[in-house]
Amino acid sequence: MPLDGATGADLDGRIAEWRAWLTRRGAAAPDVNALEERLRSHAEDLALAGLSADEAFLIAATRLASEDALTRDWARGQQNSLVSRLLVAGDDSIRTTRRAMVVGVAIATVGAFFAVAAVVANIYPFPGATETSATEILLVVHLPVLLWFVVGLAHAGTRWRQSDARMDAVRFTGEWAIYFALIALGGGVLVGLSVAVFSAIRLEVEDVVVEWVLPFGAAGAVIVAALLVEAKRSVIENIAPVLTKLFTPLFALLLLAFLGAMAWTRTVDIDREVLIIFDLLLVVVLALALFSMSARGPGAPPGAFDRLQLVLVVSALVVDAVGLSAMVSRIALWGPSPNKLVALGLNIVLFINLAWLAWMLLGFLRRRRTHALLERWQMAYLPIYAAWAAIVVVVVPPVFGFA
């Protein structure tokens, strides 16, 4: 059986090096040809048995050295390089095998979580199309968040307990969101032009686009954006810090203007829609804080942007306190409901995060804490969000009777 191309080529290269050394030492060509035939025969048999080219050549050369003086001299001079080459090859093989095992375990873990999530989402007896279910909507909103944390766990791999690995997952999420937004904008333009072009020839394709093209396009964009993060990382690494520095002062101005207007008018009509807007705003503020951490250079001293971040976080903290008081008032007035309790729980989780983040930022600005300590604390808090999402998905629907 002939050897495969890569193994055969590697073996030919090793034998060529050995033959050149013997020729330089004055060995006669017929003797070298005979020795090469024996060496090649041994090495090919070993390679066919499953050994690598380096392993097969080393063992075959060792056997030949016991019979031939020139080969023995060659082996003495090449012993260190042969062994080190074999060790390096073995180490690379171990790394490849270990990486393959980690990837396999990660894929299996993510697949198992997705399968369990699909089972949970489908076995719960929600009313269906006949009646609107608040707990079903909550499950639909929180389940992708929970599954994304599972993807982040797989992204961190065996280092999932380490804060830097979690920060890499946060960085991946932010870069993925930028690519996904760009793809979505381009896809929106494409869809609009497609509908307009076919309408010009009196072909209505809007239903087909909405029911088929958009769902498959969105699912494909998720995967394509993830691939682009890894393939074009340097491009986004240049854009992301710019976007963070651009939107942080804008959102800080927005929050300060809102708080100033609320204090001036002394009235704010906080209904369900406003509370949802509050929650989205707080999530965006937290995302900006997280991504600014991920884009920060190691060992950078505190500066004006860090003070601006503190203003942003404190402003968000005040808005969160207003939202919390409004939620407590609504629950006391109208009674509890799935939406109110879930919103209250999320705001409590965000309030704790923002309050401690503000305290840590203040300590960093006063040079009493390092930024690395702040990052470690924030990364340690992230699983709280995953736990809360899991509670909303698994516990809340049956507690409220799937209403």
Buried (B, 14 or more C-beta within 10 A) or exposed (E): EEBEEEBBEBBEEBBEEBBEBBEEEEBEEEEBEEBBEBBBEBBBEBBBEEBBBBBBBBBBBBBBBEEBEBBBBBBEEBEEEBEEBBEEBEEEEEEEEEEEEEEEEBEEEBEEBEEEBEEBBEEBEBEEEEEEBBBBEBBEEBBEBBBBBBBBBBBBBEEBEEBEBBBBBBBBBBBBBBBBEBBBEEBEEEBEEBBEEBEEEEEEBEEBBEEEBBEEBEEEBEEBBBEBBEEEEEBBEEEBBEBBBEBBBEBBEBBBEBBEEBEEEEEEEBEEEBBEEBBEBBBBBBBBBBBBBBBBEEEEEBEEBBEBBBBBBBBBBBBBBBBBEBBEEBBEEEEEBBBBBBBBBBBBBBBEBBBBBBBBBBBBBEEEBEBEBBBBBBBEBBBEBBEBBBBBBBEBBEEBEBB
